[in-house]
Amino acid sequence: MFRKSGIFMEEALNAGRRDLNAASREGNVDALYKLIEKDPEILESVNKVQVVHTPLHEAAGAGQTEFAIELMTLMPSLAKKLNPQGLSPLHLAVLSEADELTEERALKNETAMALIKLDAELVRVKGRARMTPLHYAVTENKLELLAEFLCACPKSINDLTNKHQSAVHIAVQERKFDALEVLLGWLSRRNKEGVLRFKDNDRNTALHIAVETEQFEVVKKLISKVNRNSLNSKGLTARDIAEHNGFDHIKEFLEHRGGRSAESLPEKEPLHEFLKSKQGPFEKETNRIPNLRGQGNVPGNAQHYLSCSSFNYHSYFPGSTPVSWWVLAREWRTE
């Protein structure tokens, strides 16, 4: 008898969730509250599951903004839940479907912007492969959403995928030129062009990728903003990649702008050897300042260092803000 009772309760719960999802797709707020009256724990029963397709996923994917706001008000934690495909509700609002109409896309954009107004940190939710809604705004070339996400949550630019790729890496790799221009414009206006020095798992900068994929226009946009002689994990500079692939026009351009082969660069001092060495005057001066990032009163020589440095602190410690000055000094000595 107890077993039958348990089965009956489970069937009733599943039926309630189906009705809730149907109400979410239709944006029926009245039906939502009737279901809550019938079962006050219905939202909590969904929330208790770690990975689950929630009614907020349904509402976001259908562009039901008013309904999504109601759910966010009642159960804010639903917004950070991942479904079995590794996507949050905001991810679904960004992603396009194959047969999606223009009106449907506009409604989903509206829902996405409503969600980040309630909680801007949703832009940073890591889904499958640690892809965030910001990353998907790049791959989907959703320029309006990309701009809104960056302005609502500036720290989201520091988020990296499981391949250690930034939004800039993704824009270049996926050949999303318009999205790249939005990113570059925002980075310049926010004085965050240090992001362009980030390296992926193969220690490629966005410039390495642009050369590898023969995107000459992108190379021209990046050349003045990154270290043109940074080495990847294969020990290659961007100029080396151009030569190996027979991209003579890119190779000549890079050489004209100071690009060099890896073998022509001075050998860099290993970290353990640097730590054994005597502290230099640059280190002594800069050690008096605890934090470089975000500081406006940085000494002139340190500001110059930033413009020519290739060290990518965030590629090793993503999301971190403080930068150790002895590491900066090391790059100064070995650039």
DOBA-739423 format. One record per residue (C-alpha): residue in one letter; x, y, z negated. Coordinates in steps of 0.02 Angstrom, whole numbers, padded with zeros to 5 digits, always signed. Example, Ala and Ser with C-alpha at 12.3 -4.5 7.8 and 13.67 -1.06 7.14 Angstrom:
! residues 2
A+00615-00225-00390
S+00684-00053-00357
//
This chain:
! residues 335
M+00000+00000+00000
F+00141+00120-00044
R+00226+00081+00122
K+00068+00122+00218
S+00051+00283+00120
G+00230+00332+00163
I+00201+00297+00348
F+00042+00401+00344
M+00133+00548+00264
E+00275+00538+00391
E+00150+00536+00536
A+00060+00686+00463
L+00226+00779+00444
N+00276+00741+00624
A+00105+00797+00685
G+00124+00959+00588
R+00295+00991+00666
R+00227+00958+00839
D+00088+01083+00809
L+00216+01206+00742
N+00325+01189+00896
A+00174+01210+01008
A+00126+01369+00916
S+00305+01431+00935
R+00307+01404+01123
E+00141+01495+01139
G+00188+01633+01017
N+00031+01599+00915
V+00064+01686+00749
D-00111+01648+00683
A-00083+01462+00712
L+00083+01476+00619
Y+00001+01542+00462
K-00140+01416+00472
L-00010+01277+00475
I+00077+01355+00325
E-00090+01363+00232
K-00115+01179+00269
D+00064+01133+00219
P+00162+01270+00128
E+00322+01163+00140
I+00316+01140+00328
L+00457+01264+00366
E+00563+01200+00222
S+00544+01021+00286
V+00627+01078+00448
N+00757+01182+00359
K+00815+01034+00254
V+00878+00943+00409
Q+01058+00989+00449
V+01049+00975+00640
V+00874+01001+00706
H+00774+01082+00845
T+00676+01211+00748
P+00520+01310+00792
L+00635+01461+00806
H+00728+01371+00945
E+00561+01349+01033
A+00512+01532+01011
A+00683+01598+01066
G+00689+01484+01218
A+00514+01541+01269
G+00547+01726+01239
Q+00414+01739+01103
T+00488+01889+01013
E+00348+01927+00889
F+00338+01745+00835
A+00528+01735+00817
I+00527+01887+00704
E+00392+01808+00595
L+00495+01650+00577
M+00654+01747+00538
T+00559+01840+00403
L+00488+01682+00326
M+00644+01572+00341
P+00801+01669+00393
S+00913+01516+00383
L+00827+01439+00535
A+00920+01563+00644
K+01087+01479+00609
K+01028+01300+00634
L+01102+01203+00779
N+00993+01085+00879
P+01055+00913+00935
Q+01132+00996+01088
G+01238+01107+00976
L+01143+01268+01010
S+01067+01397+00895
P+00906+01492+00934
L+01008+01641+00995
H+01108+01528+01110
L+00945+01472+01190
A+00886+01651+01210
V+01046+01689+01307
L+01051+01534+01417
S+00955+01533+01580
E+00854+01388+01648
A+00861+01334+01830
D+00683+01387+01874
E+00675+01538+01760
L+00576+01687+01825
T+00635+01867+01809
E+00493+01905+01687
E+00541+01756+01580
R+00722+01811+01577
A+00670+01985+01521
L+00567+01913+01378
K+00714+01806+01318
N+00829+01956+01324
E+00704+02050+01216
T+00701+01906+01092
A+00890+01897+01086
M+00904+02082+01046
A+00768+02069+00914
L+00862+01927+00828
I+01026+02023+00817
K+00935+02175+00748
L+00880+02065+00604
D+01051+01984+00584
A+01198+02041+00690
E+01306+01897+00627
L+01202+01778+00733
V+01314+01831+00877
R+01455+01736+00790
V+01366+01569+00763
K+01478+01431+00831
G+01389+01299+00932
R+01454+01153+01032
A+01640+01175+01074
R+01635+01326+00955
M+01551+01428+01092
T+01458+01579+01023
P+01312+01674+01099
L+01439+01807+01149
H+01536+01677+01249
Y+01376+01620+01335
A+01331+01801+01376
V+01496+01802+01473
T+01471+01634+01562
E+01292+01683+01606
N+01349+01856+01661
K+01214+01935+01551
L+01291+02108+01550
E+01155+02195+01449
L+01162+02063+01312
L+01352+02060+01315
A+01360+02247+01284
E+01227+02239+01147
F+01316+02094+01061
L+01484+02183+01061
C+01410+02342+00989
A+01302+02253+00860
C+01441+02137+00800
P+01616+02201+00847
K+01703+02061+00752
S+01628+01934+00872
I+01765+01977+00997
N+01887+01884+00883
D+01792+01719+00894
L+01880+01580+00990
T+01817+01418+01066
N+01887+01247+01023
K+02012+01277+01165
H+02064+01438+01078
Q+01989+01541+01218
S+01925+01716+01189
A+01781+01796+01281
V+01912+01874+01397
H+01989+01704+01436
I+01815+01639+01478
A+01771+01787+01589
V+01930+01762+01691
Q+01918+01573+01698
E+01735+01576+01751
R+01768+01718+01875
K+01639+01831+01792
F+01715+01994+01854
D+01571+02107+01798
A+01574+02032+01623
L+01763+02057+01618
E+01741+02240+01661
V+01616+02260+01518
L+01738+02177+01399
L+01886+02283+01456
G+01784+02442+01443
W+01728+02400+01267
L+01902+02346+01211
S+01976+02509+01276
R+01845+02618+01193
R+01861+02526+01026
N+02052+02522+01032
K+02049+02332+01025
E+02153+02289+01177
G+02262+02179+01066
V+02130+02046+01103
L+02204+02035+01278
R+02362+01961+01201
F+02267+01812+01130
K+02329+01644+01193
D+02231+01484+01219
N+02283+01306+01172
D+02404+01305+01319
R+02471+01474+01262
N+02400+01555+01418
T+02348+01736+01411
A+02207+01797+01523
L+02344+01856+01642
H+02413+01679+01659
I+02239+01616+01703
A+02206+01757+01826
V+02366+01715+01919
E+02334+01527+01914
T+02162+01553+01990
E+02227+01681+02116
Q+02117+01824+02059
F+02223+01968+02122
E+02099+02105+02071
V+02095+02038+01894
V+02285+02030+01889
K+02290+02214+01938
K+02167+02258+01799
L+02263+02162+01665
I+02444+02198+01710
S+02457+02361+01614
K+02365+02294+01462
V+02462+02135+01420
N+02639+02072+01403
R+02675+02025+01583
N+02819+01912+01531
S+02734+01809+01397
L+02773+01622+01405
N+02641+01485+01404
S+02665+01310+01333
K+02753+01256+01493
G+02877+01397+01472
L+02809+01493+01621
T+02776+01678+01644
A+02636+01742+01755
R+02767+01777+01888
D+02827+01596+01879
I+02649+01532+01904
A+02627+01642+02057
E+02790+01576+02130
H+02748+01393+02095
N+02579+01411+02179
G+02644+01505+02329
F+02546+01664+02289
D+02679+01778+02362
H+02571+01935+02360
I+02539+01914+02173
K+02721+01872+02140
E+02780+02029+02229
F+02654+02136+02137
L+02707+02064+01968
E+02891+02090+02005
H+02855+02269+02056
R+02770+02295+01888
G+02911+02217+01786
G+02863+02033+01793
R+03010+01917+01772
S+03046+01731+01781
A+03062+01636+01618
E+03243+01592+01651
S+03289+01776+01665
L+03218+01819+01493
P+03326+01822+01336
E+03306+01671+01224
K+03191+01705+01078
E+03253+01681+00902
P+03167+01535+00810
L+03062+01588+00661
H+03169+01492+00535
E+03325+01580+00599
F+03240+01749+00586
L+03190+01717+00406
K+03371+01676+00365
S+03432+01839+00441
K+03460+02005+00356
Q+03310+02120+00346
G+03320+02260+00474
P+03271+02444+00454
F+03110+02423+00553
E+03050+02288+00434
K+03094+02392+00281
E+02992+02539+00346
T+02843+02438+00400
N+02837+02329+00244
R+02773+02482+00152
I+02611+02471+00251
P+02505+02319+00201
N+02391+02306+00351
L+02414+02355+00532
R+02245+02312+00607
G+02118+02450+00595
Q+02239+02576+00521
G+02245+02747+00599
N+02399+02810+00506
V+02526+02689+00577
P+02703+02755+00608
G+02743+02803+00786
N+02872+02667+00813
A+02748+02536+00753
Q+02617+02603+00873
H+02745+02585+01011
Y+02776+02407+00954
L+02592+02368+00975
S+02594+02427+01154
C+02732+02306+01203
S+02707+02160+01083
S+02663+01987+01144
F+02634+01908+00974
N+02458+01841+00952
Y+02421+01830+00766
H+02237+01789+00797
S+02279+01642+00909
Y+02352+01558+00757
F+02235+01628+00626
P+02072+01670+00715
G+01958+01789+00624
S+02098+01853+00512
T+02131+02038+00501
P+02295+02068+00406
V+02453+02054+00511
S+02615+02016+00422
W+02744+02148+00459
W+02889+02028+00456
V+02806+01935+00600
L+02788+02098+00694
A+02970+02137+00660
R+03020+01967+00725
E+02934+02002+00890
W+03013+02174+00895
R+03184+02091+00884
T+03148+01952+01009
E+03035+02038+01138
//
